[in-house]
Amino acid sequence: MALTVVILTFTAVLAGILNGLSPISDWLFWRYARCWAWALFFVLACLASGHFVFTLLRAHRSSIPEHVLMTFGLGMLVFSTGMFVGGALHLYGPIWFVVWPVTLVCVGGPSSARYAWETLLPAWRRGWPRVTTFELLVHGFGLIGLALVYLPLLTPENTAYDARWYHLSIAEHYAAQGGVAAMPEGPYNPALPHLASFLYTWAFLVPGGELFDRVELSAHLEYVVFLFTAFSIPLVLRGIAPGSRARLAWVAMFLFPGIFLYDSSLATAADHVAAFWAIPLWLTLSRALETMRPRAFALAGAMMAGAILTKYQALMLLVFPACAVAFRMFRLLVERPRRFSPRTVLEGPAVLLVTMLVLTAPHWLANSIWYHNPVYPFLHRLFPSRPFTDEARNLFESYYAQTQMTRPTGSLLQNLGQAVRVLFTFALTPKDWGEQTTVFGFLLTAALVGAPFVPGARRLWPLLMAAHLGLFAWFMGSHQARYLQVILPWFAAAAAGFIALVWRTHVVPRIAVGLLVGLQIVWGSDVPFFDDWMMGTAPIKKAADVISSGHRKDRDWQRQAFGDMGRVGETLPAGSKVLVHDLHMHVGLRAMSVSDAKAWQGGIAYGTMRSPRALHDQLRAWGVTDVLWQTGLSQGLDSYAGEFVFHEFAERYCERKRPFGALAIAKMPPSPPPERSWLDERAVVVLGPRSGTYARGVYPIRDLGILEAGKPEARPRPQRPIDDTAALEAAVGDAAFIVYGRDEILPLPALVGATFTPVVSNDRVRMWVRRRP
């Protein structure tokens, strides 16, 4: 007792001293600890609710690891679906953050506790299998991989471009709005499947949390999903190589070092959430095809629905299952009619389709109601999509679908030939942002080449076929390397299966495969330390800066993580709704947002607005309170008329313009602007660029609505050509707007700097709008 008192007294005195040096309440440890506590609470809610659903399905008896995996997957579906329903009812808030997972725990808790008592506890008491020195080394390698994946998550700056653009900004918008509803501007990204964003929305509802806490909790949710993905791989290996040390297979995830590099790494996006569904889908489909029981197909359909609800790129997971189901049905109907009746053969796949349709309804039904298109903005020719302006249609067909989707170009035969070559060369060709060398990992290709020579590889071939059919779909769809993370668990399981089968043959092939694995490990060992092109340095270095910030008494890194956008968000009052002009990354606003980014929304076409009153009334009807833009920069996708309309409105009518670094924000006009047509404005001077649509000259605004990034259109003629400096000076004196190409040789008159405000600059043109009271 005395010893205990002495130790506790010393601890209390020491804590008091340390608190004087750095307040204990400010230690980052507590913030990360809260993230882990809430993330584990999320896991508990998923496991409890998933177990409840799994019990209702009574699909099959399974091993403990498989049972845990299936219940977590079902629980994620229940959790995200409930988030959608709660959002549709506008229940979001700190209370919902607690009530929803508590409800799931209460519903599934009793049956889960009974399962734990009757099954888990006896298994725990039986003890663990003996671990050899070799297994310790392999697990140690895996633990290093887990640490290298986790450490970058400790800084919010690790958040990926797309996560700042839509994965997290959607969550931030829903949290600020208090629910889920149609976005009036018709943005494309929020209309895509977003199971991950609903999980992040829950994180953004955390009571009393700052932006740091919300983003970090989102990152930790992604990490725990990744842990379930990695530890599910041994379940596949048990079927490929029975009797092997399957528990080592999870380490194979880190034999593909691309997982450490932006933007295939964990960065609070959706790719790794989509990857979770790969192994549960494989296991449930295998059992369904074996038994042909409708309940088994229902479980497989649920896993397929989870993949589709996460992102459309997960469709590459469904290519092999579709072929496998069709082939199995054909064989049973033709070769074995006595064992399975036609009704039995057809019933299971029908249940699978119905299950997928019902569980994905929150996505396609909401889009049908909100945007009149279940897959908005795709198939817009088939469905009467709204909103979808002529400009949006033009840019979607000629820019979004052509340049933003990295698809093969050429004839069908050429594309098929390229796809077949890619099956063998994908691991040796950089195909992602920031990649300067091959980093993905080449053991899948090694497994494909070596499998014909491995005894007992019969069960490995279906997985190799599934992985390569997914790879084929990836290349024909949109072949950015990060999308391969969706099927990476199949790659890792196939590589692990190949290594396990080789290991059972002879000592000489063991040495050979050991050299192969060693080559991969050594080649990829530096990838975790590559610079992130967004941060300008290695993510681990940034994480170290955050961790050591307490010692330096530096808290500015919290604001630096989201730069000027975060500073803007600190000034916005509750209930604000911000028009974000020509900017993708806007997480950090802590407010609702309306994005007018060209080629990524269907409802805003400034060039068609005929008066400032019309634009004002449209924005007010959408609830916009503030207008945010990046001063002096433009992506160059809008027409010249569109650029003029926005900047004339922002500069002339919006009030209290405040600069925040490269950004500017202003309040919407308190009263409507006058009802006067922009067509009555003085003319626009256009000087290049020479490769553009417009020749040198003076144009009325109504002729400037052509999209340079869109399909070729008729070239309008200038009202008055500009051939020399004198003509240019006369035209500028009457102009309301100036467009000046980067390759133009005529010098601008000196009066431009005195009477015009520079508003747009990109790699093709610079633009000015006349200063007005």
C-alpha positions in Angstrom: 0.0 0.0 0.0 2.8 2.4 0.9 4.5 1.6 -2.4 1.3 2.4 -4.3 0.8 5.7 -2.4 4.5 6.7 -3.1 4.2 6.0 -6.9 0.8 7.7 -7.2 2.1 10.8 -5.3 5.2 11.0 -7.4 3.0 10.7 -10.6 0.7 13.5 -9.4 3.6 15.8 -8.5 5.3 15.1 -11.8 2.0 15.7 -13.7 1.7 19.1 -12.0 5.2 20.1 -13.0 4.7 19.0 -16.6 1.4 20.8 -16.7 3.2 24.0 -15.9 5.6 23.4 -18.8 2.8 22.5 -21.2 -0.8 22.3 -20.2 -1.8 18.6 -20.2 -5.2 19.4 -21.6 -3.5 20.8 -24.7 -1.5 17.6 -25.4 -2.2 16.2 -28.9 -2.3 12.7 -27.3 -5.8 13.4 -26.1 -7.0 14.5 -29.5 -5.7 11.3 -31.2 -7.0 9.2 -28.3 -10.5 10.7 -28.8 -10.3 9.9 -32.5 -9.4 6.3 -31.7 -12.2 6.1 -29.1 -14.8 7.4 -31.5 -13.4 5.1 -34.3 -13.7 2.1 -32.1 -17.2 3.2 -31.2 -18.0 3.2 -34.9 -16.6 -0.3 -35.2 -18.6 -1.6 -32.2 -21.8 -0.1 -33.8 -21.0 -1.8 -37.1 -20.2 -5.2 -35.6 -23.4 -5.1 -33.4 -25.8 -4.1 -36.1 -24.0 -6.3 -38.7 -24.3 -9.4 -36.4 -28.0 -8.7 -35.9 -28.6 -8.6 -39.7 -26.3 -11.7 -40.3 -28.3 -13.6 -37.7 -31.6 -12.7 -39.4 -30.2 -13.8 -42.8 -29.1 -17.1 -41.3 -26.9 -17.4 -44.4 -24.4 -20.0 -43.2 -22.2 -21.0 -40.3 -18.7 -19.5 -40.6 -15.4 -19.3 -38.8 -14.9 -16.5 -36.3 -12.7 -14.3 -38.5 -15.1 -14.7 -41.4 -18.1 -14.0 -39.2 -16.5 -10.8 -37.9 -15.6 -9.7 -41.4 -19.2 -10.2 -42.7 -20.8 -8.5 -39.7 -18.6 -5.5 -40.1 -19.4 -5.2 -43.8 -23.2 -5.5 -43.1 -22.8 -3.1 -40.2 -21.1 -0.5 -42.5 -24.1 -0.8 -44.9 -26.5 -0.3 -42.0 -24.5 2.6 -40.6 -24.2 4.5 -43.9 -27.9 3.8 -44.9 -29.0 5.1 -41.5 -26.8 8.2 -42.0 -28.6 8.8 -45.3 -32.0 8.3 -43.8 -31.2 10.5 -40.8 -29.8 13.2 -43.2 -33.0 13.0 -45.4 -35.0 13.7 -42.2 -32.5 16.5 -41.3 -31.6 15.0 -37.9 -27.9 15.8 -38.2 -26.2 17.3 -35.2 -24.2 16.4 -32.1 -27.1 14.4 -30.7 -27.4 12.3 -33.9 -23.7 11.7 -33.7 -24.2 9.8 -30.4 -27.8 8.5 -30.8 -27.3 6.7 -34.1 -24.4 4.4 -33.1 -25.9 3.9 -29.6 -29.1 2.7 -31.3 -27.2 0.2 -33.4 -25.3 -1.1 -30.3 -28.6 -1.4 -28.4 -30.3 -3.3 -31.3 -27.5 -5.7 -32.0 -25.8 -5.7 -28.6 -27.7 -8.6 -26.9 -27.2 -11.1 -29.8 -23.6 -9.9 -30.2 -22.9 -10.4 -26.5 -24.4 -13.9 -26.6 -22.2 -14.8 -29.6 -19.1 -13.4 -27.8 -19.9 -15.5 -24.7 -20.7 -18.7 -26.5 -18.1 -18.6 -29.3 -15.4 -15.9 -28.9 -14.7 -16.5 -25.2 -14.2 -20.3 -25.5 -11.9 -19.7 -28.6 -9.9 -17.2 -26.5 -9.5 -19.7 -23.7 -8.2 -22.3 -26.0 -5.2 -20.1 -26.5 -3.2 -19.0 -29.5 -1.2 -21.1 -31.9 2.6 -21.2 -31.3 4.4 -18.4 -33.2 7.7 -19.3 -34.8 10.7 -16.9 -35.3 10.0 -16.8 -39.0 6.3 -15.8 -38.3 7.5 -13.1 -35.9 9.7 -11.6 -38.6 6.9 -11.6 -41.2 4.4 -10.1 -38.7 7.0 -7.5 -37.8 7.3 -6.5 -41.4 3.6 -6.1 -41.6 3.5 -4.0 -38.4 6.1 -1.7 -39.9 3.8 -1.4 -42.9 0.8 -0.6 -40.7 2.9 2.1 -39.0 4.1 3.6 -42.3 0.5 3.8 -43.5 -0.8 5.3 -40.2 1.8 8.0 -39.4 0.9 10.3 -42.4 -2.7 10.3 -41.1 -1.6 12.2 -38.0 -1.5 15.4 -40.0 -4.6 16.9 -41.7 -2.3 18.0 -44.5 -2.3 14.4 -45.7 -5.8 14.9 -46.9 -5.9 14.2 -50.7 -6.9 16.6 -53.4 -10.1 14.8 -54.1 -11.0 14.5 -50.4 -10.6 18.3 -50.1 -12.6 18.7 -53.3 -15.6 16.4 -52.6 -15.2 13.4 -50.2 -14.8 15.7 -47.1 -16.4 18.8 -48.5 -19.6 16.8 -49.1 -19.4 15.7 -45.4 -18.8 19.3 -44.3 -21.7 20.5 -46.4 -24.1 18.0 -45.0 -23.0 18.6 -41.4 -23.4 22.4 -41.8 -26.8 21.9 -43.5 -28.0 19.5 -40.8 -29.1 16.9 -43.4 -29.0 15.6 -46.9 -30.8 17.2 -49.8 -30.5 18.0 -53.5 -27.8 20.5 -54.4 -29.5 23.1 -56.6 -26.5 23.7 -58.9 -26.4 20.0 -59.8 -22.8 19.1 -58.9 -21.7 15.8 -60.3 -19.4 14.6 -57.5 -22.1 14.6 -54.7 -24.4 12.7 -57.1 -21.9 9.8 -57.4 -22.0 7.0 -54.9 -20.5 8.2 -51.6 -20.8 5.6 -48.8 -17.4 6.9 -47.5 -18.6 10.5 -47.4 -21.6 9.4 -45.2 -19.1 7.9 -42.7 -17.1 11.1 -42.8 -20.3 13.1 -42.3 -20.7 11.3 -39.0 -17.1 12.4 -38.2 -18.0 16.0 -39.0 -20.8 15.9 -36.5 -18.5 15.1 -33.5 -19.5 17.2 -30.5 -17.2 20.1 -29.7 -14.7 19.2 -32.4 -12.6 21.6 -34.4 -11.8 21.1 -38.0 -8.7 19.2 -37.0 -10.7 16.7 -35.0 -13.2 16.2 -37.7 -10.7 15.5 -40.4 -8.6 13.3 -38.1 -11.6 11.2 -37.1 -12.4 10.8 -40.8 -8.9 9.6 -41.4 -9.1 7.2 -38.5 -12.4 5.8 -39.8 -10.6 5.1 -43.1 -7.7 3.4 -41.2 -9.9 1.0 -39.2 -11.7 0.0 -42.4 -8.2 -0.6 -43.9 -7.3 -2.8 -41.0 -10.3 -5.0 -41.6 -9.3 -5.2 -45.3 -5.8 -6.3 -44.5 -6.7 -8.9 -41.9 -9.3 -10.4 -44.2 -6.8 -11.6 -46.7 -5.9 -14.9 -44.8 -9.5 -16.0 -45.2 -9.0 -16.2 -49.0 -5.6 -18.0 -48.6 -7.2 -20.8 -46.5 -9.2 -21.7 -49.6 -6.3 -21.4 -52.0 -3.6 -23.3 -50.0 -5.3 -25.3 -47.2 -2.9 -26.2 -44.4 -0.5 -23.2 -45.1 0.3 -20.6 -42.5 -2.6 -18.4 -43.8 -2.4 -16.0 -40.8 0.7 -14.4 -42.4 -1.1 -13.5 -45.6 -2.3 -10.1 -44.4 1.3 -8.9 -44.8 1.0 -9.2 -48.6 -0.8 -5.9 -48.7 2.6 -4.2 -48.1 4.3 -6.1 -50.9 2.5 -3.6 -53.2 4.3 -0.4 -52.1 2.2 1.9 -54.2 -0.1 2.0 -51.2 2.4 4.3 -49.5 2.5 6.9 -52.3 0.1 9.8 -53.0 -2.5 9.4 -54.2 -2.9 5.7 -53.7 -2.2 6.0 -50.0 -4.7 6.4 -47.2 -5.7 10.1 -47.5 -9.4 10.2 -46.4 -10.7 9.4 -49.9 -12.9 6.5 -50.9 -10.6 4.0 -52.7 -9.6 2.1 -49.6 -13.2 2.0 -48.3 -14.2 0.5 -51.6 -11.3 -2.0 -51.4 -12.8 -3.4 -48.2 -15.6 -5.1 -50.1 -13.3 -7.2 -52.3 -12.6 -10.0 -49.9 -16.2 -10.3 -48.4 -17.5 -10.3 -52.0 -15.1 -13.1 -52.9 -16.0 -15.2 -49.9 -19.8 -14.8 -50.1 -19.9 -15.4 -53.9 -17.8 -18.5 -53.6 -20.2 -19.9 -51.0 -23.3 -18.8 -53.0 -22.1 -20.5 -56.2 -21.3 -23.7 -54.3 -24.7 -24.0 -52.5 -26.9 -22.0 -54.8 -28.9 -21.0 -51.7 -30.9 -17.7 -52.0 -29.8 -16.6 -48.6 -26.1 -17.0 -49.6 -26.8 -14.9 -52.8 -28.5 -12.3 -50.7 -25.4 -11.9 -48.6 -23.2 -11.7 -51.8 -25.6 -9.1 -53.2 -25.2 -7.0 -50.0 -21.4 -7.0 -50.5 -21.8 -6.0 -54.1 -24.2 -3.2 -53.1 -21.6 -2.0 -50.6 -19.0 -1.8 -53.3 -21.3 0.0 -55.7 -22.5 2.5 -53.1 -18.8 3.4 -52.3 -17.8 4.5 -55.8 -18.5 3.6 -59.4 -14.9 2.4 -60.0 -15.8 -0.6 -57.7 -17.7 -2.0 -60.7 -14.4 -3.6 -61.6 -15.0 -5.9 -58.7 -18.2 -7.1 -60.3 -16.8 -8.2 -63.7 -15.6 -11.6 -62.6 -18.6 -12.3 -60.3 -21.0 -11.6 -63.2 -19.1 -14.0 -65.4 -18.9 -16.6 -62.7 -22.6 -16.5 -61.9 -23.5 -16.8 -65.6 -21.1 -19.7 -66.2 -22.3 -21.5 -63.1 -26.0 -21.1 -64.1 -25.2 -22.4 -67.6 -23.4 -25.5 -66.3 -26.1 -26.4 -63.9 -28.9 -25.9 -66.4 -27.1 -27.9 -69.1 -24.9 -30.5 -67.4 -26.6 -31.2 -64.0 -30.4 -30.7 -64.3 -31.1 -33.5 -61.8 -29.1 -32.0 -58.9 -30.6 -28.5 -59.2 -33.9 -27.7 -60.7 -34.2 -24.7 -63.1 -36.1 -22.8 -60.4 -33.3 -23.4 -57.9 -30.7 -22.2 -60.4 -32.5 -19.0 -61.3 -33.8 -18.2 -57.8 -30.4 -17.4 -56.2 -29.1 -15.0 -58.9 -32.5 -13.3 -58.9 -32.2 -12.7 -55.2 -28.8 -11.3 -55.7 -30.0 -8.8 -58.3 -33.0 -7.7 -56.1 -30.8 -7.4 -53.1 -28.4 -5.1 -55.0 -31.2 -3.1 -56.4 -32.9 -2.6 -53.0 -29.7 -1.8 -51.0 -28.4 0.7 -53.6 -31.8 2.5 -53.7 -30.6 5.4 -51.5 -28.3 6.3 -54.3 -30.2 5.8 -57.5 -33.6 6.7 -56.1 -32.4 10.0 -54.6 -30.7 10.9 -57.9 -33.9 10.1 -59.7 -35.9 12.4 -57.5 -33.4 15.2 -57.2 -31.8 15.2 -60.6 -34.3 13.1 -62.7 -31.5 10.7 -63.5 -30.5 7.7 -61.4 -26.9 7.9 -62.5 -26.6 11.7 -62.9 -24.8 13.0 -64.9 -24.1 9.9 -66.9 -26.6 8.6 -69.4 -28.0 12.1 -69.7 -29.1 11.4 -73.3 -31.3 8.6 -71.9 -32.7 10.4 -68.8 -34.0 14.0 -68.8 -31.4 15.2 -66.4 -32.0 18.5 -64.4 -30.3 20.7 -64.0 -28.3 20.2 -67.1 -27.7 23.3 -69.2 -26.5 23.3 -72.8 -23.0 24.4 -71.6 -23.0 21.5 -69.1 -23.9 19.0 -71.9 -21.2 20.5 -74.1 -18.4 20.3 -71.5 -19.5 16.9 -70.2 -19.3 15.3 -73.6 -16.2 17.1 -74.9 -14.2 17.7 -71.7 -15.3 15.7 -68.7 -15.8 12.4 -70.5 -12.8 12.8 -72.8 -10.0 14.4 -70.7 -10.9 13.6 -67.1 -11.4 9.9 -67.6 -8.1 8.4 -68.6 -9.5 5.9 -71.1 -7.6 4.3 -74.0 -8.0 6.1 -77.3 -8.1 4.3 -80.6 -10.2 1.7 -82.4 -11.8 -1.1 -80.5 -9.1 -3.6 -81.6 -6.3 -1.2 -80.7 -7.8 -0.6 -77.2 -8.3 -4.4 -76.7 -4.6 -4.9 -77.7 -3.5 -2.2 -75.3 -5.6 -3.7 -72.5 -4.1 -7.2 -73.0 -0.6 -5.8 -72.9 -1.4 -3.9 -69.7 -2.3 -7.1 -68.0 1.4 -7.9 -68.0 3.0 -4.4 -67.9 0.7 -2.4 -65.6 3.1 -2.7 -62.6 6.0 -1.3 -64.6 4.3 1.8 -66.0 3.6 4.9 -63.8 0.0 5.9 -64.2 -0.8 8.3 -61.4 -0.2 11.9 -60.2 3.4 12.4 -58.9 4.7 8.9 -60.0 8.1 9.2 -61.6 8.9 5.4 -61.5 7.1 2.1 -61.1 5.9 1.8 -57.5 2.7 -0.3 -57.6 4.3 -3.7 -57.1 4.9 -6.6 -59.5 4.1 -9.8 -57.5 0.7 -10.2 -59.2 2.4 -10.5 -62.6 4.9 -12.9 -61.0 2.0 -15.0 -59.8 0.4 -15.0 -63.2 3.7 -16.1 -64.9 4.6 -18.7 -62.3 1.1 -20.2 -61.6 1.3 -22.7 -64.6 4.3 -24.3 -63.0 3.1 -24.5 -59.4 1.5 -27.8 -58.2 -1.9 -27.5 -56.7 -2.7 -24.0 -58.3 -6.2 -25.0 -59.3 -7.8 -22.9 -56.6 -5.5 -20.0 -57.4 -6.5 -19.6 -61.0 -10.1 -18.2 -60.3 -8.6 -15.4 -58.1 -6.0 -14.6 -60.8 -8.7 -14.5 -63.4 -10.8 -12.2 -61.1 -7.8 -9.9 -60.5 -7.0 -9.6 -64.2 -10.6 -9.2 -65.3 -10.7 -6.3 -62.8 -7.5 -5.0 -64.2 -8.9 -5.2 -67.7 -12.0 -3.2 -66.6 -9.8 -0.7 -64.9 -7.8 0.0 -68.0 -10.9 0.2 -70.3 -12.6 2.5 -67.8 -10.3 5.0 -66.2 -6.8 3.8 -65.6 -5.4 6.0 -62.8 -3.3 3.9 -60.5 -5.2 4.8 -57.4 -8.3 3.1 -58.6 -6.4 -0.2 -58.5 -6.5 0.1 -54.8 -10.1 -1.1 -55.1 -9.0 -4.6 -56.2 -5.6 -4.5 -54.4 -6.9 -7.1 -51.8 -7.4 -9.6 -54.6 -3.9 -8.8 -55.9 -2.4 -9.3 -52.4 -4.4 -12.5 -51.8 -3.3 -13.9 -55.2 0.4 -13.0 -54.5 0.1 -14.6 -51.0 -1.5 -17.7 -52.5 1.3 -18.0 -55.1 4.0 -17.7 -52.5 2.3 -20.2 -50.2 2.0 -22.8 -52.9 5.6 -22.3 -54.0 6.7 -22.7 -50.3 5.1 -26.1 -50.2 7.1 -27.5 -53.1 10.9 -27.6 -52.4 13.7 -25.7 -50.8 15.1 -24.5 -54.2 11.8 -22.8 -55.3 11.6 -21.4 -51.8 14.9 -19.7 -52.2 13.8 -18.4 -55.7 10.5 -16.9 -54.4 12.4 -15.5 -51.4 14.7 -13.6 -53.8 11.7 -12.4 -55.7 9.9 -11.1 -52.6 13.2 -9.6 -51.4 13.6 -7.8 -54.6 10.1 -6.3 -54.3 10.7 -5.3 -50.7 14.0 -3.6 -51.4 12.8 -1.9 -54.5 9.8 -0.4 -52.7 11.4 0.3 -49.4 11.9 4.0 -50.2 8.4 4.7 -51.4 7.0 5.7 -48.0 9.5 8.5 -47.9 8.8 10.0 -51.3 7.6 13.6 -51.4 3.9 14.3 -51.6 3.4 16.7 -54.5 0.7 18.6 -52.5 2.7 19.0 -49.3 6.1 19.4 -51.1 7.7 17.0 -48.7 7.3 13.4 -47.4 4.0 13.0 -45.4 5.9 11.4 -42.5 8.0 14.6 -42.2 4.8 16.6 -41.9 3.4 14.2 -39.4 6.6 14.7 -37.3 6.1 18.4 -37.4 2.6 18.0 -36.0 3.6 15.6 -33.3 6.5 17.9 -32.2 4.4 21.1 -32.3 3.6 20.8 -28.6 7.3 21.0 -27.8 7.6 24.1 -30.0 4.4 25.6 -28.6 3.2 26.0 -32.1 -0.5 25.7 -33.0 -0.4 27.4 -36.4 -0.1 24.1 -38.1 -3.8 23.5 -37.5 -4.6 26.6 -39.6 -1.9 25.9 -42.2 -3.4 22.5 -43.0 -6.2 24.1 -45.0 -4.5 27.4 -45.7 -6.6 30.4 -46.8 -9.7 28.3 -47.0 -9.5 27.4 -43.3 -9.0 31.1 -42.5 -12.1 32.0 -44.4 -14.1 29.3 -42.6 -13.1 30.8 -39.2 -14.8 34.1 -40.1 -18.1 32.7 -41.5 -21.1 32.9 -39.2 -23.4 29.9 -38.7 -25.9 29.3 -41.5 -23.6 30.7 -44.2 -23.8 29.3 -47.7 -20.9 30.1 -49.9 -20.8 30.3 -53.7 -17.3 28.8 -54.4 -16.2 30.1 -57.8 -13.9 28.0 -60.0 -12.3 26.2 -57.0 -12.2 22.5 -56.4 -10.6 22.1 -52.9 -12.9 23.9 -50.5 -13.0 21.8 -47.3 -12.4 24.0 -44.3 -15.2 26.4 -44.9 -17.3 24.9 -42.1 -20.3 26.0 -44.0 -22.7 24.9 -46.8 -21.3 25.5 -50.3 -22.5 25.9 -53.9 -19.8 25.0 -56.4 -19.8 26.6 -59.9 -16.8 24.6 -61.2 -17.2 24.2 -64.9 -17.5 20.6 -66.2 -18.4 19.4 -62.7 -21.9 20.8 -62.3 -24.9 21.1 -64.5 -26.9 24.1 -63.3 -24.8 27.2 -63.5 -24.0 28.9 -66.8 -23.0 32.5 -66.1 -22.7 33.3 -69.8 -26.5 32.8 -70.3 -27.4 35.1 -67.4 -28.8 38.3 -69.1 -28.7 40.7 -66.1 -27.2 41.0 -62.7 -30.7 40.9 -61.3 -31.2 37.4 -62.8 -28.0 36.1 -61.3 -28.7 37.7 -57.9 -32.2 36.2 -57.8 -30.9 32.7 -58.8 -28.2 32.7 -56.0 -30.6 34.1 -53.4 -33.1 31.4 -54.3 -30.4 28.8 -53.5 -29.7 30.5 -50.2 -26.2 31.8 -51.1 -25.0 34.4 -48.5 -21.3 34.8 -49.6 -19.3 34.7 -52.8 -15.7 33.2 -52.7 -13.2 33.3 -55.5 -9.5 33.0 -56.2 -8.2 36.4 -57.2 -6.5 36.6 -60.5 -6.7 32.9 -61.4 -9.0 30.8 -63.5 -9.2 27.2 -64.9 -10.1 28.6 -68.2 -13.1 26.4 -68.8 -15.8 29.1 -68.8 -16.6 31.3 -71.7 -15.4 34.9 -71.8 -19.0 35.9 -71.3 -19.2 33.7 -68.2 -16.0 35.2 -66.8 -17.3 38.7 -67.4 -20.7 38.1 -65.8 -19.3 36.6 -62.6 -16.5 39.1 -62.1 -18.7 42.1 -62.9 -21.2 40.8 -60.4 -18.6 40.1 -57.7 -16.6 43.3 -58.1 -19.5 45.7 -58.7 -22.4 44.4 -56.6 -21.1 42.2 -53.8 -20.2 44.0 -50.6 -17.4 44.0 -48.0 -14.9 42.2 -50.1 -12.2 40.8 -47.9 -8.9 39.3 -49.0 -7.5 36.0 -47.5 -4.2 35.4 -49.2 -5.0 34.3 -52.7 -8.8 34.2 -52.0 -11.4 36.9 -51.7 -14.8 36.7 -50.2 -17.7 39.1 -50.3 -21.3 39.3 -49.1 -24.2 39.0 -51.4 -25.9 42.3 -52.2 -28.4 43.3 -49.5 -30.8 44.4 -52.2 -31.3 43.2 -55.7 -29.2 44.9 -58.4 -31.0 46.9 -61.2 -32.8 45.0 -63.9 -30.5 46.0 -66.8 -29.2 43.7 -69.4 -25.6 42.8 -69.6 -26.1 42.9 -73.4 -26.3 46.7 -73.0 -22.8 46.9 -71.6 -20.0 48.5 -73.6 -18.2 46.0 -75.8 -15.5 43.5 -75.0 -12.0 43.7 -76.4 -10.5 40.3 -77.4 -6.9 40.0 -78.4 -6.1 36.3 -78.9 -4.9 33.8 -78.1 -4.1 33.1 -81.7 -5.2 29.5 -81.4 -8.5 30.5 -79.8 -12.0 30.9 -81.2 -12.0 34.6 -81.5 -10.0 36.8 -83.9 -8.7 40.2 -82.7 -11.5 42.7 -82.4 -14.4 44.2 -80.5 -17.3 41.9 -79.7 -20.7 42.3 -78.0 -21.1 40.1 -74.9 -23.7 37.9 -76.6 -21.1 36.6 -79.0 -18.7 35.5 -76.2 -20.5 32.5 -74.9 -18.4 29.9 -76.8 -16.6 27.4 -74.6 -12.9 27.1 -75.6 -12.8 23.7 -73.9 -16.0 22.5 -75.5 -16.9 21.2 -78.9 -15.8 23.4 -81.9 -18.5 26.0 -82.7 -19.0 28.6 -85.4 -16.5 31.4 -85.1 -18.2 34.8 -84.7 -16.9 37.8 -86.5 -15.8 40.9 -84.5 -18.0 44.1 -84.8 -14.8 46.0 -85.2 -11.4 44.5 -86.0 -8.3 45.7 -84.1 -5.2 45.9 -86.4 -2.9 48.3 -84.7 -2.1 50.2 -81.5 -4.3 53.2 -82.3 -7.4 51.0 -82.9 -6.6 49.1 -79.7 -6.4 52.3 -77.6 -9.7 53.5 -79.0 -11.4 50.2 -78.3 -10.1 49.9 -74.8 -11.5 53.4 -74.0 -15.0 52.1 -74.5 -14.6 48.5 -73.3 -16.1 46.9 -70.2 -13.9 43.8 -70.4 -10.6 42.9 -71.9 -9.3 39.5 -73.0 -5.6 39.4 -73.7 -3.8 36.3 -75.0 -0.5 35.2 -73.7 0.9 35.1 -77.2 -0.4 38.6 -78.2 2.2 41.0 -79.5 0.2 44.3 -79.4 1.0 46.1 -76.1 -1.9 47.1 -73.9 -2.4 50.8 -73.4 -1.2 52.3 -70.1 -4.8 53.3 -69.1 -5.6 49.6 -68.5 -3.8 49.6 -65.2 -5.6 52.7 -64.0 -9.2 52.0 -65.1 -9.4 48.1 -65.1 -9.1 45.5 -62.4 -7.3 42.3 -63.3 -9.6 39.4 -62.6 -8.5 36.2 -64.4 -5.1 34.7 -65.4 -4.3 31.3 -66.8 -1.9 29.7 -69.2 -3.8 31.1 -72.2 -5.2 34.5 -71.4 -5.4 37.4 -68.9 -8.6 39.3 -68.4 -9.6 42.7 -66.9 -12.9 44.2 -65.9 -13.6 47.9 -65.8 -13.6 49.4 -62.3 -16.9 50.9 -61.3 -18.4 52.6 -58.3 
